[in-house]
Each structure stands twice: as C-alpha cells, then as structure tokens.
Amino acid sequence: IDIVVDFDGSIYWQSELITSSDTLQSYLRSAARAEPRPEIHLKPNKLAKYDNIAKVLATAQRLGVKNIGILGNEALE
C-alpha cells in the first residue's frame, strides 16, 4: 500500500486523494487488522512539511499499523 504526502499536504492512498482524516483513519485501521498485514510505504514529496508526514506516522502507530516504512525522496523525483 502506498501513501503519498504531497508538497501541499494532500494525502493519497493508492493514488486516491484522501479528503478527511476519518477516511485515512478508516483505511489505516483496516490495514492494521488485515491478515496478512500489508506493507505500507509512506512516500513524502521532497517539499512536504515534516509535520504532515509525522501526523500520518503518528496516526498509523496509534491505530496499530506495524509494517510501515518511509521511502526516500530520491524515489519521487
């Protein structure tokens, strides 16, 4: 599963724009409960604010997501 945090703070789940934090929480909650647990790749745009990235990570952790990794900006250029 790919989550992109864009330069303007927009969040995309598998290329779908997430328009509310409730939607993101729902997707993350489902991923945390899925068996086998999916691997989630957080892909921040190189111009994305750290605060926006940290909020996604904190939400994922709070909801029990275990398999999450951050891909470096070099992959997004």
N, C-alpha and C positions, 0 to 999 in steps of 0.2 A: 504494500500500500504506500503510495507516495502522497506526502503532504507538502505543498509548496507555500512558503510565506513570501509574498511578493514585496517589492520595494515600497508600495503604498499601504502595506498592512493587510492586503487581501490574502485570504487563506483558501487554498484549493485542495480538495480531497479527490485524488484520482482525476484531476483536471476539471472537477466540478466546483464552481465557486460556492463557498460556504458563506451564507448571508447572516447567520446568527450563531452566537456561542452555544445555544441549545443544540443546534444541529451538529456542530463539531463534537460536543459532549456525547451526543447520542451515537455518533459514529465511533468515537474512541471507546465508549462503554461496550459497544458491540464487539469491537476488535479485542478488547480485554477479556471478553467472555468466550470468544470463538475457540474451538479446538479443531485442529492445532492452532495455536496462536500465530497470527500473521506477523511478518516482519514489516515494520513501519519505517519508512525513510523520510526524514524531515529534510527538505531541500530549501534552505533560505536563499533568496535572491541576495546578491552581494551588497545591495543597497538597503536591505531590510533592516529595520531597527531591532536591536537586541531585545528590547522589551517585548516586542511582538513574538519573537522566537521563544523567549523564556516563558511567556504565557501559555503557548501551545505545549511546551515541555512540562510545565507545572500541571496543566490540566490533564495531560496524559498520565503523569505519575499519580496524581490524585485518584484517577479512575482505574488504576491498576494495570496500565499498559506496561509490559515488561520488555518487549522486543522492539526498541526504537533506537535509531541511530541517525546521526546528522551527517549528511553528505556535504563535502567541502564545496565552496563557491566555484572552484575550478570546473566542476561538472556542469555549472549553469551558465557559463559564459558563452 
